[in-house]
Amino acid sequence: MTARTRLIKASLELKRLVFSSLPWGLRVAHLLHQVRFASDASVFGQSIYGLFLLYGVDGMPTPPMVPKSTKDINKLHGYGREFGQKAFNFALRLFKADSMRVERAQETLSLAFMKLFSDSTLEGKFKGRPLAYAENYVYSAVKSEAISLMRKEKLRAHSDVEDLVNEPASWENLGDMIPRAEQEALLKELERAVNPETFPDIVGYFQLLLEGHNTEEIAREKLLPSLQHRDMSQQGLRRYEGVIKKVLERHFGV
């Protein structure tokens, strides 16, 4: 084992140790940020309109059902899709000079959703307020996240997961999206989502993301067993980020 290999191994072990000591919700936030959770316009719109229903916004279009919790939002079946597309187009306009504006807009929607979902004061702000007020509040959140992302890209700084949450209460809210008790069922869903001959390490990939690693690091250091025997680029591995995101969205309905 070379000195570099030993150093990398020690660094990874330290990272796992430190990350495992963080609040569960913060670890979940890292995972959701990595897979760009709720970055698709339709998912974003359905998720946000679901929160509006939960938080008592007035003037909502008639929904197919009224969710009792965030886990019921998946039953809304396209509800809020038009608003999601408007929010995405709004984000696109903010990045009009960026060659990667589609990816930036998607990341912005994901970050805005997580910020809103983790805001424990949001129900008090929305309850009894008209739909136009709630939608404008979301547009403001999207704009704020876009500006923050532009600033970080300009400084060439990676978006810190700590920026997603401001208070310990927020960590608990995000942790509710992947309760520890439901992980076993989620892992089985992940196993069924891919051909094991094509990619046998989907569960290990998910767990590494929960441990604080990112896709670039996993690909570069070949942290999955299958990567020891074959080359896979960061871009290739990112395809399976999409698999994880879709399973999460399907499982938790947001």
C-alpha positions in Angstrom: 0.0 0.0 0.0 1.5 3.3 -1.1 1.7 6.4 1.1 -1.0 8.1 -1.0 -3.3 5.1 -0.7 -2.9 5.0 3.1 -3.6 8.8 3.3 -6.7 8.5 1.2 -8.0 5.5 3.2 -7.4 7.4 6.5 -9.1 10.5 5.1 -12.2 8.5 4.0 -12.4 6.8 7.4 -12.2 10.1 9.2 -14.9 11.5 6.9 -17.2 8.6 7.7 -16.6 9.0 11.4 -17.3 12.7 11.4 -20.4 12.4 9.1 -21.9 9.6 11.2 -21.8 11.9 14.2 -23.9 14.6 12.4 -27.7 14.8 12.9 -29.6 12.3 10.7 -31.5 15.1 8.9 -28.2 16.7 7.8 -27.0 13.4 6.4 -30.3 13.1 4.5 -29.9 16.6 3.2 -26.5 15.7 1.8 -28.0 12.7 0.0 -31.0 14.6 -1.4 -28.7 17.4 -2.6 -26.4 14.9 -4.4 -29.3 13.3 -6.3 -31.0 16.6 -7.1 -34.2 15.6 -5.3 -37.4 17.3 -6.7 -35.4 18.9 -9.5 -37.9 18.0 -12.2 -40.5 20.7 -12.9 -43.5 18.3 -12.5 -42.2 16.8 -9.2 -41.3 20.3 -7.9 -44.8 21.6 -8.7 -46.6 18.7 -7.2 -44.4 18.8 -4.1 -44.9 22.5 -3.5 -48.6 22.4 -4.1 -48.8 19.5 -1.8 -47.1 21.6 0.9 -49.6 24.4 0.1 -52.5 22.0 0.8 -50.9 20.8 4.0 -50.2 24.3 5.3 -53.7 25.7 4.6 -53.1 28.0 1.6 -56.4 29.6 0.4 -57.7 29.4 -3.1 -56.0 26.1 -4.1 -57.3 24.4 -7.2 -59.5 21.3 -6.4 -57.0 18.5 -5.7 -57.7 14.8 -6.4 -57.3 14.3 -2.6 -56.1 16.3 0.4 -52.8 14.9 1.8 -52.6 14.4 5.6 -48.8 14.2 5.5 -45.9 14.7 3.0 -46.1 11.0 2.2 -49.5 11.5 0.7 -48.3 14.0 -1.8 -47.5 11.2 -4.3 -51.3 10.6 -4.6 -51.8 14.1 -6.1 -50.8 12.8 -9.6 -49.6 15.8 -11.5 -51.3 18.4 -9.3 -49.4 21.6 -9.5 -47.6 20.6 -12.7 -48.3 24.0 -14.4 -46.8 25.9 -11.4 -43.7 23.6 -11.5 -43.1 24.4 -15.1 -43.5 28.1 -14.5 -41.0 27.9 -11.6 -38.6 26.0 -13.9 -38.9 28.6 -16.7 -38.4 31.3 -14.1 -35.2 29.6 -13.0 -34.1 29.2 -16.6 -34.4 32.9 -17.2 -32.2 33.6 -14.2 -29.5 31.5 -15.8 -30.0 32.7 -19.4 -26.3 33.5 -19.9 -25.1 30.2 -18.5 -24.3 27.4 -21.0 -25.5 24.9 -18.4 -28.7 26.7 -17.6 -30.9 23.6 -17.7 -28.8 21.8 -15.1 -28.5 25.0 -13.0 -32.2 25.6 -13.1 -32.8 22.0 -12.0 -30.4 22.3 -9.1 -32.0 25.5 -8.1 -35.4 23.9 -7.9 -34.0 21.1 -5.8 -32.3 23.5 -3.4 -35.4 25.7 -3.1 -37.6 22.7 -2.4 -35.3 21.5 0.4 -35.1 24.9 1.9 -38.9 25.2 1.9 -39.4 21.7 3.2 -37.0 22.2 6.0 -38.5 25.5 7.1 -40.3 24.8 10.3 -41.9 28.2 10.2 -43.5 27.8 6.8 -46.9 26.6 7.9 -47.3 29.8 10.0 -46.4 31.9 7.0 -48.8 30.2 4.6 -51.8 29.3 6.7 -54.8 31.3 5.5 -52.8 33.2 2.9 -53.9 33.4 -0.8 -52.4 31.2 -3.4 -50.7 34.1 -5.2 -48.9 35.0 -2.0 -47.6 31.5 -1.5 -46.5 31.2 -5.1 -44.6 34.5 -5.0 -42.9 33.3 -1.8 -41.7 30.2 -3.7 -40.5 32.3 -6.6 -38.5 34.4 -4.2 -37.0 31.2 -2.7 -36.0 30.0 -6.2 -34.4 33.4 -7.0 -32.5 33.4 -3.7 -31.2 29.9 -4.3 -30.2 30.8 -7.9 -28.3 33.9 -6.8 -26.5 31.8 -4.1 -25.6 29.2 -6.7 -24.3 31.8 -9.1 -22.1 33.3 -6.4 -20.7 29.9 -5.4 -20.0 28.9 -9.0 -18.3 32.3 -9.5 -16.1 31.6 -6.5 -15.7 27.9 -7.7 -16.9 26.7 -4.3 -18.9 23.6 -4.0 -22.4 24.1 -2.5 -22.1 23.2 1.2 -24.9 21.0 2.5 -24.9 23.1 5.7 -26.3 26.0 3.7 -29.5 23.9 3.2 -30.6 24.1 6.8 -30.2 26.8 9.4 -31.7 25.4 12.6 -31.7 22.0 14.3 -35.5 21.8 13.8 -34.8 21.8 10.1 -32.6 18.7 10.4 -35.4 16.8 12.0 -37.8 17.8 9.2 -35.4 16.6 6.5 -34.7 13.4 8.4 -38.4 12.6 8.3 -38.0 12.2 4.5 -35.9 9.0 5.0 -36.9 7.6 8.4 -34.3 5.0 9.6 -37.2 2.5 10.1 -38.0 2.6 6.3 -34.5 2.1 5.0 -34.8 -1.6 4.6 -37.9 -1.3 2.4 -36.1 1.5 0.4 -33.0 -0.6 -0.2 -35.2 -3.4 -1.6 -36.8 -1.0 -3.9 -33.3 0.2 -5.1 -32.2 -3.4 -5.7 -35.3 -4.0 -7.9 -34.6 -0.8 -9.8 -31.5 -1.9 -11.6 -30.1 -5.0 -13.4 -27.5 -6.4 -10.9 -25.4 -7.6 -13.9 -25.2 -4.0 -15.1 -24.7 -2.4 -11.7 -24.6 -4.6 -8.6 -23.7 -1.8 -6.2 -26.7 0.4 -6.2 -27.3 -0.2 -2.4 -23.7 0.4 -1.6 -23.8 3.6 -3.7 -26.8 4.9 -1.7 -25.1 4.1 1.6 -21.9 5.9 0.5 -23.9 9.0 -0.3 -25.5 8.8 3.2 -22.0 8.6 4.6 -21.1 11.9 3.1 -19.3 10.9 -0.1 -20.2 12.5 -3.4 -20.3 10.9 -6.8 -17.0 12.4 -8.0 -15.2 11.0 -5.0 -16.8 7.6 -5.3 -15.9 7.3 -9.0 -12.3 8.7 -8.6 -11.4 6.5 -5.6 -13.3 3.5 -6.9 -15.1 3.1 -3.5 -17.6 0.5 -4.9 -16.5 -3.2 -5.4 -17.6 -3.2 -9.0 -15.5 -0.2 -9.8 -12.4 -2.2 -8.8 -12.9 -4.4 -11.8 -14.1 -2.0 -14.4 -13.8 1.7 -15.2 -16.9 3.9 -14.9 -16.7 7.6 -15.3 -18.3 10.1 -13.0 -20.9 10.8 -15.7 -21.6 7.1 -16.0 -22.1 6.8 -12.2 -24.4 9.8 -12.2 -26.9 7.8 -14.2 -27.5 5.8 -11.1 -28.0 9.0 -9.1 -31.1 9.4 -11.3 -32.2 5.9 -10.3 -31.9 6.7 -6.6 -33.7 10.0 -7.1 -36.7 8.3 -8.8 -36.9 5.6 -6.2 -36.8 8.2 -3.4 -39.5 10.2 -5.1 -41.7 7.2 -5.7 -41.2 5.8 -2.2 -41.8 9.0 -0.3 -44.0 10.7 -2.7 -42.3 14.1 -2.8 
